[in-house]
């Protein structure tokens, strides 16, 4: 859900995922839309060097290993990564999963995947469209009458499609300064880390602000869009968005390490600790933020997954195994994402890398966790990885290294 972007970089408005999943979801990288903010810290902050799993040394992906090593030297505690291509699955780790014990990261670690949740939510709504139960051209007000009102917001003028591709103009609730103080700064975080936030509370925060722009006239990443999408899923089906994601996506694909945790503050094992500096600027002080009630991220960013599951999901999605052809084409119909070099579809980001390869996927950031999952258009070369720290490292370099052979 990329919530940390604004509080960490001071940005707001028409950007995307800032890997704060709970922070400003704005694209921090101009090379790969929605990647986690790469805020540099001095090299060598963590004593443990980056070490690829011994069994993986000597294979391919040398540039990817080098990029992971560089991320750890830049201050990321640890990296868990899996790639899958015609040669099979490749698992590798770097750095540590626990700063106190120096236990290394595990390649099969479960982690909070933040805004990657958005692709799952969009998938469910597109399945409902394929079943004739809802239309992307439905207004928000049709399903949630009177919910999107106030300060210029009007759900009668906003469609479900505009929620999913971030052209609604609805204010991003994680840009609210009061909320940021309650969830992103130390005092507020430790006071509220187990608090349950309801979708109605979240939308009310957004409605307290003016829209960023008139519906359909611009693009601006807003976590509120996907909170509303989750509410629509419940209205259409009678079930929570979490239940629908489990029934329609997680179970059919056999994603055994993927969870919609709701209000559960824990991350299932195997997993590593998650770390944050909980500050607008890197200060050097590091907090363990592993436990968190993810309801504040809601349907915009609560999901827990692992690299293997995310590769399976995005590969199946792009190969047409999850959505009918018509709905997949709609998901891949993109709009220019602000001033960033990337395009946004319906919960899916399209990026053309420096070597000409186009990848599809999403990034996600939430307290202590920055994640990326992408695949090629044919779904045959997939990559997913996670940083268990949210203040440093450049995920774009890892993606470029894997697909372009550069670091």
Residue, then its C-alpha position, 0 to 999 in steps of 0.5 A: x500500500x505504499x504508505x511511507x512515501x509521503x511521510x518519508x519524502x515529503x511528497x503528495x498528490x499525483x504520485x504513487x505508492x511510496x511504499x508506505x503502504x500505509x504511507x503515501x502510496x506514490x511512485x517513488x522511482x521514476x524508473x519503476x512505478x510504485x517501488x519502495x522509496x530508496x532513502x539512502x543511509x550510510x553503508x555498513x549500518x548492519x554488521x552482517x554482510x549480504x550472503x547468498x544461500x550457499x546452494x545458490x552460488x554458481x548459478x545464473x542471476x549474478x547481477x541480481x545477487x550483486x544488487x541484493x548485496x548492494x541493498x544490504x550494504x546500503x542499510x537494508x537488514x535483509x532481502x528474501x528473493x525468488x525468481x522463476x524462469x525457463x530454468x526453474x525457480x531460484x531462491x536466494x537471500x541476503x542479510x539478516x532477518x533478525x538484527x538482534x540474533x543475526x539470524x539470516x533471512x529465509x527465502x521462503x519468508x512470509x512478509x507484509x506485501x502492502x499495496x500488492x494487495x491492490x492487484x488481488x482486490x482488482x482481480x476479485x472485482x473483475x471476476x465479479x464483472x465477468x459474472x455479470x454481478x457488477x460493472x466497471x462503469x457502475x458508479x461508486x454511489x450505486x453500491x455505496x450510496x452517500x459514502x463518497x460525499x463531502x468537500x467536493x467528493x461525489x460518488x455519483x460521478x466516480x466509477x469503479x474503474x476510476x477507483x481501480x486505476x486511480x483516476x477518481x481524484x479521491x483524497x488519499x487518506x494516508x496523506x492526512x497529517x493527523x493519521x500520519x502522526x498516529x501511525x508513522x511516528x514512534x509515539x503514535x505507532x506504539x500507541x496505535x499499533x494494535x488498534x482496529x480501523x474500520x473502512x468507514x473510519x478510513x473513508x471519513x478521513x478522506x472525506x474531510x479533505x478536498x479531492x485532488x482533481x475532478x474524476x477522470x481528469x488526472x491520475x493520483x495514487x490513493x489508498x482510499x480508492x481500494x478501501x472503497x473497492x473492498x467495501x464494494x466487494x462486500x456489498x456485491x457479494x455479502x462477504x468480506x473482501x478477505x473472504x472473497x480473495x481467499x475463495x477466488x484467488x488464494x485457494x484456487x492457486x494454492x497460495x499456502x503462504x498468502x493471508x488476508x489477516x484482517x486485524x491479526x497483528x502477527x506474521x505467520x512463520x516462517x518469517x523475519x522481523x520487520x524494521x522501521x525508523x518511524x521518522x520523516x528522515x533517517x535518524x539511525x534509530x531502528x524499531x521492531x515493527x513486526x507486530x501491527x494490526x493491518x486494518x489501517x491498510x485494509x483492502x489497500x494493503x493488508x496482505x501477507x504473502x511470500x515471494x514464491x506465492x507472488x510469482x505464482x499469482x502474477x504468472x497465472x494472472x498474466x497467462x490468463x489463468x485467473x481472469x477471462x480474456x476480456x477482463x484481463x485486457x481491461x486490467x492491462x488497459x493503462x493510463x499515464x501515471x502522473x509524471x512517472x515513467x510507468x503506466x497504471x492499469x487496474x491494480x496492475x503496473x506496466x513498466x518498460x525497463x532500460x533494456x526494453x523488457x516490459x514487466x507487469x506487477x505491483x510494489x508494496x510498502x508498509x511498516x518495516x516492509x518493502x516488496x516488489x512482484x513483477x512478471x513478463x507479459x507472457x508470465x514466464x519470467x517472474x520475480x518477487x522480493x522483500x526488504x525487511x526494512x523500509x528506509x533504504x535500498x533501491x528495489x529498481x536496481x534488483x529488477x533491472x539486474x534480473x531482467x537486464x543483467x545490470x546492477 
